[in-house]
Amino acid sequence: MLHRLYIIMENGTAVFEKIWFQIKNTETQLLSGFLTALTSFAIESLGSGGLQSLQLANNERLAFYTHEHNFLTVIIADDRDNQALLNKIMVEIANSFYFKYKEYFNKANLLSKTKDFENVVENIIKNKVSNRNIKKLIYGTILSFIILASTFVLTLFGILNWSDYFQLAETLDLYSLGEHFAVLSMYITTLFFIPSIITGYISGNRKWGVISASSLMIISFILILLLPYLRPFYLTVRHFDITPWIISFSPLIFGITVIMGYIGAWIKERTKLYQLDPDRIIINQRKRDKK
């Protein structure tokens, strides 16, 4: 989540600021001097359209974007937020600011005109924030398992119709047997593909995405192993059990779930900021009210 936002003109004047949270109270003069120096450095060294970031203490990141019309957008954000997403937000904020206030850029009253820009900023980021917690991980795993189980049940009879073919596997030629293995591989891949992406996306970060996807696979395999004891759900048709065949594909399933869970979480990180803890917002507001 964004903690602070500043828009600074080429002369070093901060014409807009928005503070959601700050870990330490910073002297305005000190911050202004630093940002002024940063502005000059960014414009001279990077030119227009430059994007850069600096790692700060207290798990924060400072990122800045120099617009082609020589003003600087500076944000201080949670260092867990994806840099590409921060860059996208900065560019969107900078462009919105320019098109809204460009006629005032060379006028002394620019600062007084930018107060309503806060609503524009809130609209830009309101759909780009998502919380991540253990509840989300559990919810993602459960939802994905329901999707997986529902898909499996709906397609079960089609798979069981293969029982005659597998029963007579020893009578199949190598080409036919390979064909059946290929189709079964595609079925299992499709079965776990979407649920793994969903659970990774809901979990919200790549570590949790892998954990959630792995949990999905483990739960599924435990239930498969228990199926012989859960009649009438036992996967036996004409005395044929496909459970060993599913177990034999466990390396494929493990690889699919982990990779897709990772990709799902990566997509979430590229599209959603981390949510700021509400308790931190309240504490921060109380500190500011005491000033």
PyMOL commands that set and color helices and strands:
alter all, ss='L'
color gray80, all
select helices_A, chain A and resi 28-46+83-104+110-125+134-160+163-167+169-171+174-203+206-229+243-248+250-271+278-290
alter helices_A, ss='H'
color red, helices_A
select strands_A, chain A and resi 2-8+14-19+51-56+60-66+72-78+129-130+236-237+240-241+273-274
alter strands_A, ss='S'
color yellow, strands_A
deselect
rebuild
show_as cartoon
